[in-house]
Amino acid sequence: MTANLGTIDRLLRLIIGLALIGMPLLNVPSVWENRGLGFLCMAIGLVLVATALFRFCPIYRVLGISTCQRS
């Protein structure tokens, strides 16, 4: 599993992922009253956080994309 996420990409994924996990829990905005939508957003947030932590995105590998700076 080769790293294919750069620093900026990882940071954005982490911020957006944490926001998607936290917003349904805090019910901000009230759109998250729908449980299914809340769980879906939390699942997407969890995937974004996991890819940021592991520095690997399977979709990037399939598409041949890498934002990681190589020396």
Biopython code that builds the backbone (N, CA, C, O; Angstrom):
import numpy as np
from Bio.PDB.StructureBuilder import StructureBuilder

atoms = [
    (1, "MET", "N", (0.854, -1.164, 0.000)),
    (1, "MET", "CA", (0.000, 0.000, 0.000)),
    (1, "MET", "C", (0.907, 1.236, 0.000)),
    (1, "MET", "O", (1.457, 1.612, 1.035)),
    (2, "THR", "N", (1.052, 1.848, -1.150)),
    (2, "THR", "CA", (1.901, 3.017, -1.310)),
    (2, "THR", "C", (1.103, 4.281, -1.038)),
    (2, "THR", "O", (-0.037, 4.406, -1.486)),
    (3, "ALA", "N", (1.690, 5.214, -0.309)),
    (3, "ALA", "CA", (1.018, 6.480, -0.010)),
    (3, "ALA", "C", (0.745, 7.239, -1.302)),
    (3, "ALA", "O", (1.621, 7.353, -2.160)),
    (4, "ASN", "N", (-0.482, 7.761, -1.438)),
    (4, "ASN", "CA", (-0.815, 8.545, -2.618)),
    (4, "ASN", "C", (-1.568, 9.831, -2.268)),
    (4, "ASN", "O", (-2.202, 10.433, -3.135)),
    (5, "LEU", "N", (-1.502, 10.255, -1.001)),
    (5, "LEU", "CA", (-2.141, 11.496, -0.582)),
    (5, "LEU", "C", (-1.092, 12.474, -0.085)),
    (5, "LEU", "O", (-0.251, 12.133, 0.747)),
    (6, "GLY", "N", (-1.151, 13.689, -0.604)),
    (6, "GLY", "CA", (-0.247, 14.742, -0.163)),
    (6, "GLY", "C", (-0.752, 15.396, 1.113)),
    (6, "GLY", "O", (-1.832, 15.075, 1.610)),
    (7, "THR", "N", (0.046, 16.319, 1.635)),
    (7, "THR", "CA", (-0.259, 16.966, 2.907)),
    (7, "THR", "C", (-1.556, 17.770, 2.854)),
    (7, "THR", "O", (-2.396, 17.649, 3.745)),
    (8, "ILE", "N", (-1.722, 18.581, 1.828)),
    (8, "ILE", "CA", (-2.928, 19.411, 1.719)),
    (8, "ILE", "C", (-4.161, 18.533, 1.550)),
    (8, "ILE", "O", (-5.197, 18.786, 2.165)),
    (9, "ASP", "N", (-4.051, 17.508, 0.721)),
    (9, "ASP", "CA", (-5.161, 16.574, 0.503)),
    (9, "ASP", "C", (-5.551, 15.894, 1.812)),
    (9, "ASP", "O", (-6.736, 15.766, 2.118)),
    (10, "ARG", "N", (-4.563, 15.459, 2.582)),
    (10, "ARG", "CA", (-4.826, 14.806, 3.869)),
    (10, "ARG", "C", (-5.499, 15.758, 4.845)),
    (10, "ARG", "O", (-6.448, 15.380, 5.532)),
    (11, "LEU", "N", (-5.011, 16.987, 4.908)),
    (11, "LEU", "CA", (-5.566, 17.971, 5.825)),
    (11, "LEU", "C", (-7.021, 18.278, 5.486)),
    (11, "LEU", "O", (-7.867, 18.348, 6.377)),
    (12, "LEU", "N", (-7.314, 18.462, 4.198)),
    (12, "LEU", "CA", (-8.691, 18.728, 3.777)),
    (12, "LEU", "C", (-9.609, 17.553, 4.090)),
    (12, "LEU", "O", (-10.728, 17.747, 4.565)),
    (13, "ARG", "N", (-9.146, 16.347, 3.830)),
    (13, "ARG", "CA", (-9.947, 15.157, 4.130)),
    (13, "ARG", "C", (-10.224, 15.041, 5.624)),
    (13, "ARG", "O", (-11.329, 14.684, 6.030)),
    (14, "LEU", "N", (-9.224, 15.343, 6.433)),
    (14, "LEU", "CA", (-9.387, 15.246, 7.884)),
    (14, "LEU", "C", (-10.397, 16.275, 8.389)),
    (14, "LEU", "O", (-11.270, 15.944, 9.191)),
    (15, "ILE", "N", (-10.286, 17.513, 7.927)),
    (15, "ILE", "CA", (-11.197, 18.570, 8.368)),
    (15, "ILE", "C", (-12.629, 18.282, 7.924)),
    (15, "ILE", "O", (-13.559, 18.362, 8.726)),
    (16, "ILE", "N", (-12.803, 17.948, 6.651)),
    (16, "ILE", "CA", (-14.147, 17.673, 6.130)),
    (16, "ILE", "C", (-14.727, 16.424, 6.785)),
    (16, "ILE", "O", (-15.907, 16.394, 7.135)),
    (17, "GLY", "N", (-13.893, 15.388, 6.951)),
    (17, "GLY", "CA", (-14.354, 14.155, 7.583)),
    (17, "GLY", "C", (-14.814, 14.365, 9.014)),
    (17, "GLY", "O", (-15.859, 13.851, 9.414)),
    (18, "LEU", "N", (-14.038, 15.122, 9.795)),
    (18, "LEU", "CA", (-14.432, 15.397, 11.177)),
    (18, "LEU", "C", (-15.707, 16.240, 11.230)),
    (18, "LEU", "O", (-16.545, 16.050, 12.112)),
    (19, "ALA", "N", (-15.850, 17.167, 10.287)),
    (19, "ALA", "CA", (-17.072, 17.975, 10.229)),
    (19, "ALA", "C", (-18.283, 17.101, 9.900)),
    (19, "ALA", "O", (-19.350, 17.271, 10.491)),
    (20, "LEU", "N", (-18.121, 16.161, 8.955)),
    (20, "LEU", "CA", (-19.231, 15.282, 8.585)),
    (20, "LEU", "C", (-19.595, 14.329, 9.718)),
    (20, "LEU", "O", (-20.752, 13.925, 9.836)),
    (21, "ILE", "N", (-18.643, 13.972, 10.533)),
    (21, "ILE", "CA", (-18.936, 13.116, 11.687)),
    (21, "ILE", "C", (-19.617, 13.922, 12.790)),
    (21, "ILE", "O", (-20.567, 13.444, 13.411)),
    (22, "GLY", "N", (-19.140, 15.137, 13.037)),
    (22, "GLY", "CA", (-19.631, 15.933, 14.150)),
    (22, "GLY", "C", (-20.961, 16.630, 13.928)),
    (22, "GLY", "O", (-21.757, 16.750, 14.860)),
    (23, "MET", "N", (-21.216, 17.092, 12.710)),
    (23, "MET", "CA", (-22.437, 17.863, 12.468)),
    (23, "MET", "C", (-23.725, 17.091, 12.737)),
    (23, "MET", "O", (-24.637, 17.655, 13.340)),
    (24, "PRO", "N", (-23.847, 15.834, 12.323)),
    (24, "PRO", "CA", (-25.083, 15.109, 12.676)),
    (24, "PRO", "C", (-25.221, 14.878, 14.180)),
    (24, "PRO", "O", (-26.334, 14.845, 14.705)),
    (25, "LEU", "N", (-24.094, 14.719, 14.871)),
    (25, "LEU", "CA", (-24.159, 14.516, 16.321)),
    (25, "LEU", "C", (-24.643, 15.772, 17.040)),
    (25, "LEU", "O", (-25.340, 15.689, 18.051)),
    (26, "LEU", "N", (-24.266, 16.936, 16.510)),
    (26, "LEU", "CA", (-24.666, 18.205, 17.113)),
    (26, "LEU", "C", (-25.969, 18.741, 16.537)),
    (26, "LEU", "O", (-26.499, 19.745, 17.013)),
    (27, "ASN", "N", (-26.490, 18.062, 15.502)),
    (27, "ASN", "CA", (-27.720, 18.459, 14.806)),
    (27, "ASN", "C", (-27.613, 19.886, 14.258)),
    (27, "ASN", "O", (-28.533, 20.692, 14.393)),
    (28, "VAL", "N", (-26.478, 20.172, 13.643)),
    (28, "VAL", "CA", (-26.243, 21.480, 13.026)),
    (28, "VAL", "C", (-26.010, 21.262, 11.549)),
    (28, "VAL", "O", (-25.058, 20.547, 11.233)),
    (29, "PRO", "N", (-26.750, 21.783, 10.629)),
    (29, "PRO", "CA", (-28.087, 22.367, 10.770)),
    (29, "PRO", "C", (-29.124, 21.276, 11.005)),
    (29, "PRO", "O", (-28.782, 20.095, 11.060)),
    (30, "SER", "N", (-30.355, 21.656, 11.141)),
    (30, "SER", "CA", (-31.402, 20.697, 11.506)),
    (30, "SER", "C", (-31.735, 19.709, 10.386)),
    (30, "SER", "O", (-32.620, 18.868, 10.546)),
    (31, "VAL", "N", (-31.038, 19.803, 9.262)),
    (31, "VAL", "CA", (-31.215, 18.840, 8.165)),
    (31, "VAL", "C", (-30.910, 17.429, 8.647)),
    (31, "VAL", "O", (-31.462, 16.458, 8.129)),
    (32, "TRP", "N", (-30.024, 17.316, 9.648)),
    (32, "TRP", "CA", (-29.568, 16.011, 10.111)),
    (32, "TRP", "C", (-30.613, 15.283, 10.960)),
    (32, "TRP", "O", (-30.319, 14.221, 11.509)),
    (33, "GLU", "N", (-31.815, 15.828, 11.077)),
    (33, "GLU", "CA", (-32.868, 15.125, 11.814)),
    (33, "GLU", "C", (-33.223, 13.804, 11.149)),
    (33, "GLU", "O", (-33.698, 12.881, 11.811)),
    (34, "ASN", "N", (-32.998, 13.708, 9.848)),
    (34, "ASN", "CA", (-33.207, 12.455, 9.130)),
    (34, "ASN", "C", (-32.072, 11.507, 9.512)),
    (34, "ASN", "O", (-30.916, 11.760, 9.172)),
    (35, "ARG", "N", (-32.389, 10.420, 10.212)),
    (35, "ARG", "CA", (-31.369, 9.496, 10.715)),
    (35, "ARG", "C", (-30.528, 8.877, 9.614)),
    (35, "ARG", "O", (-29.311, 8.748, 9.752)),
    (36, "GLY", "N", (-31.178, 8.491, 8.518)),
    (36, "GLY", "CA", (-30.446, 7.855, 7.418)),
    (36, "GLY", "C", (-29.403, 8.783, 6.832)),
    (36, "GLY", "O", (-28.277, 8.364, 6.560)),
    (37, "LEU", "N", (-29.767, 10.042, 6.635)),
    (37, "LEU", "CA", (-28.828, 11.027, 6.105)),
    (37, "LEU", "C", (-27.697, 11.271, 7.096)),
    (37, "LEU", "O", (-26.540, 11.416, 6.701)),
    (38, "GLY", "N", (-28.026, 11.317, 8.358)),
    (38, "GLY", "CA", (-27.000, 11.505, 9.388)),
    (38, "GLY", "C", (-25.998, 10.371, 9.415)),
    (38, "GLY", "O", (-24.793, 10.614, 9.480)),
    (39, "PHE", "N", (-26.474, 9.124, 9.367)),
    (39, "PHE", "CA", (-25.576, 7.970, 9.366)),
    (39, "PHE", "C", (-24.737, 7.918, 8.099)),
    (39, "PHE", "O", (-23.560, 7.562, 8.149)),
    (40, "LEU", "N", (-25.333, 8.272, 6.962)),
    (40, "LEU", "CA", (-24.591, 8.290, 5.699)),
    (40, "LEU", "C", (-23.462, 9.312, 5.757)),
    (40, "LEU", "O", (-22.339, 9.014, 5.352)),
    (41, "CYS", "N", (-23.744, 10.500, 6.253)),
    (41, "CYS", "CA", (-22.715, 11.537, 6.360)),
    (41, "CYS", "C", (-21.618, 11.128, 7.331)),
    (41, "CYS", "O", (-20.440, 11.393, 7.090)),
    (42, "MET", "N", (-21.998, 10.488, 8.417)),
    (42, "MET", "CA", (-20.990, 10.026, 9.375)),
    (42, "MET", "C", (-20.119, 8.929, 8.763)),
    (42, "MET", "O", (-18.915, 8.885, 9.018)),
    (43, "ALA", "N", (-20.707, 8.049, 7.964)),
    (43, "ALA", "CA", (-19.938, 6.986, 7.311)),
    (43, "ALA", "C", (-18.957, 7.580, 6.297)),
    (43, "ALA", "O", (-17.807, 7.147, 6.219)),
    (44, "ILE", "N", (-19.404, 8.556, 5.530)),
    (44, "ILE", "CA", (-18.523, 9.220, 4.572)),
    (44, "ILE", "C", (-17.401, 9.939, 5.317)),
    (44, "ILE", "O", (-16.246, 9.898, 4.893)),
    (45, "GLY", "N", (-17.735, 10.594, 6.420)),
    (45, "GLY", "CA", (-16.727, 11.264, 7.230)),
    (45, "GLY", "C", (-15.700, 10.296, 7.776)),
    (45, "GLY", "O", (-14.507, 10.600, 7.808)),
    (46, "LEU", "N", (-16.157, 9.126, 8.206)),
    (46, "LEU", "CA", (-15.244, 8.111, 8.726)),
    (46, "LEU", "C", (-14.277, 7.628, 7.642)),
    (46, "LEU", "O", (-13.090, 7.431, 7.905)),
    (47, "VAL", "N", (-14.784, 7.440, 6.440)),
    (47, "VAL", "CA", (-13.925, 7.025, 5.317)),
    (47, "VAL", "C", (-12.889, 8.109, 5.019)),
    (47, "VAL", "O", (-11.719, 7.803, 4.791)),
    (48, "LEU", "N", (-13.313, 9.368, 5.019)),
    (48, "LEU", "CA", (-12.373, 10.460, 4.750)),
    (48, "LEU", "C", (-11.285, 10.539, 5.819)),
    (48, "LEU", "O", (-10.112, 10.736, 5.498)),
    (49, "VAL", "N", (-11.665, 10.388, 7.079)),
    (49, "VAL", "CA", (-10.682, 10.421, 8.165)),
    (49, "VAL", "C", (-9.725, 9.231, 8.046)),
    (49, "VAL", "O", (-8.518, 9.390, 8.230)),
    (50, "ALA", "N", (-10.246, 8.060, 7.744)),
    (50, "ALA", "CA", (-9.395, 6.863, 7.620)),
    (50, "ALA", "C", (-8.397, 7.012, 6.469)),
    (50, "ALA", "O", (-7.223, 6.674, 6.624)),
    (51, "THR", "N", (-8.849, 7.512, 5.324)),
    (51, "THR", "CA", (-7.925, 7.682, 4.197)),
    (51, "THR", "C", (-6.864, 8.733, 4.522)),
    (51, "THR", "O", (-5.717, 8.613, 4.091)),
    (52, "ALA", "N", (-7.242, 9.756, 5.278)),
    (52, "ALA", "CA", (-6.263, 10.780, 5.672)),
    (52, "ALA", "C", (-5.220, 10.187, 6.619)),
    (52, "ALA", "O", (-4.032, 10.480, 6.493)),
    (53, "LEU", "N", (-5.652, 9.366, 7.554)),
    (53, "LEU", "CA", (-4.713, 8.776, 8.513)),
    (53, "LEU", "C", (-3.772, 7.760, 7.867)),
    (53, "LEU", "O", (-2.594, 7.695, 8.219)),
    (54, "PHE", "N", (-4.286, 6.966, 6.921)),
    (54, "PHE", "CA", (-3.467, 5.944, 6.268)),
    (54, "PHE", "C", (-2.688, 6.468, 5.067)),
    (54, "PHE", "O", (-1.846, 5.759, 4.515)),
    (55, "ARG", "N", (-2.971, 7.727, 4.654)),
    (55, "ARG", "CA", (-2.305, 8.356, 3.505)),
    (55, "ARG", "C", (-2.509, 7.564, 2.224)),
    (55, "ARG", "O", (-1.650, 7.577, 1.343)),
    (56, "PHE", "N", (-3.631, 6.879, 2.114)),
    (56, "PHE", "CA", (-3.903, 6.037, 0.952)),
    (56, "PHE", "C", (-5.373, 6.128, 0.578)),
    (56, "PHE", "O", (-6.249, 5.987, 1.431)),
    (57, "CYS", "N", (-5.642, 6.364, -0.708)),
    (57, "CYS", "CA", (-7.006, 6.390, -1.218)),
    (57, "CYS", "C", (-7.126, 5.359, -2.337)),
    (57, "CYS", "O", (-6.457, 5.482, -3.363)),
    (58, "PRO", "N", (-7.976, 4.336, -2.148)),
    (58, "PRO", "CA", (-8.124, 3.304, -3.174)),
    (58, "PRO", "C", (-8.653, 3.847, -4.501)),
    (58, "PRO", "O", (-8.278, 3.352, -5.563)),
    (59, "ILE", "N", (-9.504, 4.841, -4.449)),
    (59, "ILE", "CA", (-10.044, 5.419, -5.686)),
    (59, "ILE", "C", (-8.933, 6.123, -6.466)),
    (59, "ILE", "O", (-8.893, 6.044, -7.694)),
    (60, "TYR", "N", (-8.035, 6.808, -5.763)),
    (60, "TYR", "CA", (-6.894, 7.441, -6.433)),
    (60, "TYR", "C", (-6.039, 6.382, -7.127)),
    (60, "TYR", "O", (-5.561, 6.602, -8.240)),
    (61, "ARG", "N", (-5.846, 5.234, -6.475)),
    (61, "ARG", "CA", (-5.029, 4.182, -7.085)),
    (61, "ARG", "C", (-5.671, 3.676, -8.370)),
    (61, "ARG", "O", (-4.984, 3.492, -9.376)),
    (62, "VAL", "N", (-6.985, 3.448, -8.347)),
    (62, "VAL", "CA", (-7.689, 2.957, -9.537)),
    (62, "VAL", "C", (-7.580, 3.973, -10.681)),
    (62, "VAL", "O", (-7.398, 3.595, -11.838)),
    (63, "LEU", "N", (-7.692, 5.264, -10.345)),
    (63, "LEU", "CA", (-7.641, 6.315, -11.363)),
    (63, "LEU", "C", (-6.210, 6.726, -11.714)),
    (63, "LEU", "O", (-6.009, 7.511, -12.641)),
    (64, "GLY", "N", (-5.221, 6.215, -10.995)),
    (64, "GLY", "CA", (-3.824, 6.545, -11.273)),
    (64, "GLY", "C", (-3.435, 7.949, -10.819)),
    (64, "GLY", "O", (-2.529, 8.555, -11.392)),
    (65, "ILE", "N", (-4.108, 8.470, -9.796)),
    (65, "ILE", "CA", (-3.852, 9.808, -9.285)),
    (65, "ILE", "C", (-2.987, 9.709, -8.024)),
    (65, "ILE", "O", (-3.134, 8.785, -7.225)),
    (66, "SER", "N", (-2.081, 10.683, -7.866)),
    (66, "SER", "CA", (-1.298, 10.776, -6.634)),
    (66, "SER", "C", (-1.033, 12.253, -6.358)),
    (66, "SER", "O", (-0.537, 12.973, -7.225)),
    (67, "THR", "N", (-1.364, 12.699, -5.152)),
    (67, "THR", "CA", (-1.077, 14.077, -4.746)),
    (67, "THR", "C", (0.121, 14.115, -3.816)),
    (67, "THR", "O", (0.461, 15.166, -3.273)),
    (68, "CYS", "N", (0.759, 12.968, -3.632)),
    (68, "CYS", "CA", (1.901, 12.852, -2.742)),
    (68, "CYS", "C", (3.153, 13.350, -3.468)),
    (68, "CYS", "O", (3.415, 12.956, -4.604)),
    (69, "GLN", "N", (3.919, 14.216, -2.807)),
    (69, "GLN", "CA", (5.168, 14.719, -3.376)),
    (69, "GLN", "C", (6.251, 13.661, -3.224)),
    (69, "GLN", "O", (6.494, 13.169, -2.122)),
    (70, "ARG", "N", (6.882, 13.321, -4.299)),
    (70, "ARG", "CA", (7.959, 12.337, -4.257)),
    (70, "ARG", "C", (9.297, 13.056, -4.360)),
    (70, "ARG", "O", (9.433, 14.010, -5.126)),
    (71, "SER", "N", (10.288, 12.604, -3.593)),
    (71, "SER", "CA", (11.622, 13.232, -3.603)),
    (71, "SER", "C", (12.423, 12.770, -4.789)),
    (71, "SER", "O", (13.567, 13.191, -4.963)),
]
sb = StructureBuilder()
sb.init_structure("model")
sb.init_model(0)
sb.init_chain("A")
sb.init_seg("    ")
for serial, (resi, resn, name, xyz) in enumerate(atoms, 1):
    if name == "N":
        sb.init_residue(resn, " ", resi, " ")
    sb.init_atom(name, np.array(xyz, "f"), 0.0, 1.0, " ", f" {name:<3s}", serial, name[0])
structure = sb.get_structure()
